[in-house]
Amino acid sequence: MIGSLFLRVENVWGLLLLGALPLILGWQCQRARALAKERLAVDPREEAHHWPRQGRRWETVFLCVAVLAAAAGAAGLRWGWKLPVADWHRCEFWLLLDTSLSMRAQDGSGEGDRNRSFSRLEWAKGLCSELFARFPGARFGIVPFAGDASVLSLPSTDRDEFRYYLETASSVPKASGTDLVEPLSLLASEWARNSPSGPMPVLVLLSDGGKEEGKEVPIAKIVETAKEIQALSPRVLFVCLSIGGERGAVVPWGSVAEKLPGAEEFRSTGGFRTARFDPPLESVAHSTGGLFFRAKESSADTICRAVEQRLEKSGLHPERKAASGGSGGSWGWATLGLVSLLLLTTLWSRQ
């Protein structure tokens, strides 16, 4: 389906004016016969022109056009040509968003953004917004995490609600380190109580990997928890995104709230450097048959297209619906029709 040509009526009652067309045509025919009889009475010669001239016929045409215009205006007729809209109402996204302090590092530029640098968290939020826009009708839930995790928003299609909770999730930085087990364990518990409504839920894990100096990342535990989620919903699609650069980037002091635990220590040391750590995210994607991307190497468009292709390859296709809206000049048509009727009535009254 390449496009959709549509005519849409907003008010069906306005079409009642079309019922006047047969009456108008009948009245015009009777009027023409009456004029012909009058001329015949004045000049009975056979060669005399008794029937109305061409101008009288145009009166009928203009009168019909005026009624049609008035009916189109009263009915609120809309028209247009648009591509059909994809509706992903069967799809459900869970966005697991790392909001730890290391996500404030200013090395979040991705492909196509080489001349601009912004934080890893800003890049992650931008991708979340892009996913919401690219999958209309899908439900989105938000689970922010750092040292702990919480279900901030259950899956919903409400755009304002999505924007509000996305900003809320990232408004307060957390000084505690990243724990990838927490959000996965929380989601497993949530799905054990309430199964995801979509046939193929999409779990998007956005993090810089959670590597901290002097600490080991429990990759085996992370993978094990991811498989618990897969056991609850076998068709779940894991989309893992490793955000940040290979080299350490400094987390600016201004990104740390004064009241956070350890804020004074952080300030005295002048901040810390952090680099992305791919292994835990790669392991989750590999073990579950999901998708893995590095933010530095992939644009938001590339990631969205890859997710869309995987969903369609797995049999989850969007429904194509005719576009809504379109052009409409209801008041213009109504005004044109009424003015035309008024002019015709004035001309007839002077005859």
Buried (B, 14 or more C-beta within 10 A) or exposed (E): EEEBEBEBBEEEEBBEBBEBBEEBEEEBEEBBEEBBEEBEEEEEEEEEEBEBEEEEEEBBEBBBEBBBBBBBBBBBBBEBEBEBBBBBBBBBBBBBBBBBBBBBBBBBBBBEBEEEBBBBBBBBBBBBBBBBEBBBBBBBBBBBBBEEBEBBBBBBBEEEBBBBBBEEBBEEBBBEBBBBBBBBBBBBEBBEEEEBEBEBBBBBBBBBBBBBEEEEBBBEBBBBBBBBBBEBBEEBBBBBBBBBBEEBBBBEEEBBEEEBEEBEEBEEEEBBEBBBBBEBBBBBBEBBEBBBBBBBEBBBEBBBEBBBEBBEEEEBEBEEBBBEEBEBBBEEBBBBBBEBBEEBEEEEEEE
